[in-house]
Every structure is written in C-alpha cells, then in structure tokens.
Amino acid sequence: MVEYTLSLDSVFSSLADPTRRDILKRISKQELSVGEIARPYDLTFAAVSKHLKVLEKARMIIKRRRGKEQLVTLAPQALADADKYLEVYRRLWEERFDSLENYLKESEE
C-alpha cells in the first residue's frame, strides 16, 4: 500500500507541470527521441532531460536506446493506476449530483 501511495504521489506530482503534461501528450501519439521531444520547447536540453527523469521516476515513460539515440514512449500503467484512484471519487460525485438532481426535482413538485 505504501508503494502504491508513493507511486500515485509521483504520478500526480509529475502531472502538475504543464511541460511534462505536454510531453506525455506528444509521446502518447508516437515514440519520440529525446531530441525530438526537446525541439519545440524554449528550454535547455538539460532541463528537458530533468523533466524526462521525473516522468521516468514516476514510471510514466519508458526510455530505450537505438544506437546513440534515446527513444521515449508512454508507459500507460501509471496513468491507469491514477485513473483507478480517481474513479472512486468520480463515482462519489456522480452519486451526489444524482441525489441533488432528485432532490431538486422533488422540491419543484
């Protein structure tokens, strides 16, 4: 349970940064090299590498080598775990909104 909580902490912490969210969006479409990932940002290569290390530590990406290139791909399990965690709250709020809707309908009658 502690490891699961630490994993969720690192996932949500990783998602707090807009650059990392954008990186995830881009690699969700296709595997990219680190250079391709860095190209559109007005950041140093070292800064982009730090973002990638945070995502890798959170197990949200997988890096592999092809010759001298490092390729990065999405590791969807971390996002699936976060979605599973959030589903509990999604259901809770849907039930509350349904109850509120029923209450409002009854009070109109």
C-alpha positions as CSV (number, residue, x, y, z in Angstrom):
1,M,0.0,0.0,0.0
2,V,2.8,2.4,0.8
3,E,4.5,1.8,-2.6
4,Y,1.1,2.3,-4.3
5,T,0.7,5.6,-2.5
6,L,4.2,6.8,-3.3
7,S,3.6,5.8,-6.9
8,L,0.4,7.9,-7.0
9,D,2.2,10.8,-5.4
10,S,4.9,10.8,-8.0
11,V,2.3,10.5,-10.8
12,F,0.2,13.4,-9.6
13,S,3.4,15.5,-8.9
14,S,4.6,14.8,-12.4
15,L,1.3,15.9,-13.9
16,A,1.4,19.2,-12.0
17,D,3.8,20.6,-14.6
18,P,2.5,21.8,-17.9
19,T,5.7,20.9,-19.8
20,R,5.5,17.3,-18.6
21,R,1.8,17.1,-19.4
22,D,2.6,18.3,-22.9
23,I,5.5,15.8,-23.3
24,L,3.1,13.0,-22.3
25,K,0.5,14.2,-24.8
26,R,3.1,14.2,-27.6
27,I,4.6,10.8,-26.8
28,S,1.1,9.3,-26.5
29,K,0.8,9.7,-30.2
30,Q,4.2,8.2,-31.1
31,E,7.6,7.2,-29.8
32,L,10.0,10.2,-29.9
33,S,13.7,10.7,-29.4
34,V,14.9,13.0,-26.6
35,G,16.0,15.5,-29.3
36,E,12.5,15.4,-30.9
37,I,10.9,15.9,-27.5
38,A,13.2,18.9,-26.7
39,R,12.8,20.7,-30.1
40,P,9.5,22.7,-29.5
41,Y,10.4,23.9,-26.0
42,D,12.3,27.1,-25.2
43,L,14.3,25.1,-22.6
44,T,17.8,23.7,-22.5
45,F,18.4,20.1,-23.3
46,A,19.4,19.6,-19.7
47,A,16.0,21.0,-18.5
48,V,14.1,18.7,-20.8
49,S,16.2,15.8,-19.6
50,K,15.2,16.7,-16.0
51,H,11.5,16.6,-16.9
52,L,12.0,13.2,-18.5
53,K,13.8,11.9,-15.4
54,V,10.8,13.0,-13.3
55,L,8.4,11.2,-15.7
56,E,10.6,8.1,-15.7
57,K,10.8,8.0,-11.9
58,A,7.0,8.2,-11.8
59,R,7.0,5.2,-14.3
60,M,5.1,7.2,-16.8
61,I,7.6,6.8,-19.6
62,I,9.9,4.2,-20.9
63,K,13.3,5.1,-22.4
64,R,15.2,2.7,-24.7
65,R,18.3,3.1,-26.8
66,R,18.5,2.8,-30.5
67,G,22.2,3.3,-31.4
68,K,23.1,6.7,-29.9
69,E,19.5,7.8,-29.7
70,Q,17.3,7.5,-26.6
71,L,13.7,6.9,-27.6
72,V,10.8,7.7,-25.2
73,T,7.4,6.1,-25.2
74,L,4.4,6.3,-22.9
75,A,4.0,3.8,-20.1
76,P,0.2,3.8,-19.6
77,Q,0.1,1.7,-16.4
78,A,0.9,4.7,-14.2
79,L,-2.0,6.7,-15.7
80,A,-4.2,3.7,-15.4
81,D,-3.4,3.5,-11.7
82,A,-4.2,7.2,-11.3
83,D,-7.5,6.8,-13.2
84,K,-8.4,3.8,-10.9
85,Y,-7.8,6.0,-7.9
86,L,-9.8,8.9,-9.2
87,E,-12.7,6.6,-10.3
88,V,-13.7,6.2,-6.6
89,Y,-14.2,10.0,-6.4
90,R,-15.8,10.2,-9.8
91,R,-18.5,7.7,-8.7
92,L,-18.9,9.5,-5.3
93,W,-19.6,12.9,-7.0
94,E,-21.9,11.4,-9.6
95,E,-24.0,9.8,-6.8
96,R,-24.1,13.2,-5.0
97,F,-25.1,15.0,-8.2
98,D,-27.8,12.4,-8.9
99,S,-29.1,12.9,-5.3
100,L,-29.1,16.6,-5.7
101,E,-30.9,16.4,-9.0
102,N,-33.6,14.1,-7.5
103,Y,-33.9,16.4,-4.5
104,L,-34.4,19.5,-6.8
105,K,-37.0,17.6,-8.9
106,E,-38.9,16.6,-5.8
107,S,-38.9,20.1,-4.4
108,E,-40.2,21.5,-7.7
109,E,-43.3,19.3,-7.5
